[in-house]
Amino acid sequence: MNEYEFVLPWPPTVNTYWRRRGSQYYISDKGQKYRKDVQQIIRQLRLDIFTKSRLRITIIAEPPDSRRRDLDNILKGLLDSLIHAGICGRRRAIR
């Protein structure tokens, strides 16, 4: 089994990652910037690890300040951005 370790910036919360206009949901400007940042980091590290196999992802969250946070709130943007960056092909691959 291969292991990869890298550091990503603190993701936007679900509330700021997604926006809604009427019945349509879309990724906010803040969410798109985070996606691009993650994609750039993965590219700079030359991590060409796209896989359709199951993955195990361990997240060590270090908040940028001392405010209390709900960890569930950071996962959606983080995992969506990793999928967009080409780490894996589908969400079901992550456990």
C-alpha positions, 0 to 999 in steps of 0.5 A: 500500500502506498502512503502520501502525506501532504499539507493543505490549507484550511478548507471553507465551511460547507456554508461558504463552499456552496451557494444556492440560486433558486433551486440550483446549487453551485460552488462559491468563489471561495470554494472555487479558489480553494479547489484551485489551490488544492489542485495546484498543490497536488500538481506541484507535488507531482502526485499522479495517484488517480485511482479507482481503488478504495482509499483511506484518508487520514485528516489531521485538522489544525484550525488557523485560529482558536475558534471552536469548529465543527469538524464535519463542516470542513470535510465536504469542501476538502474531499470535493477538492481532492476528487477535483484534483484527481486523487480519486475518481469517485466519492465512494472510493473514500472510506 
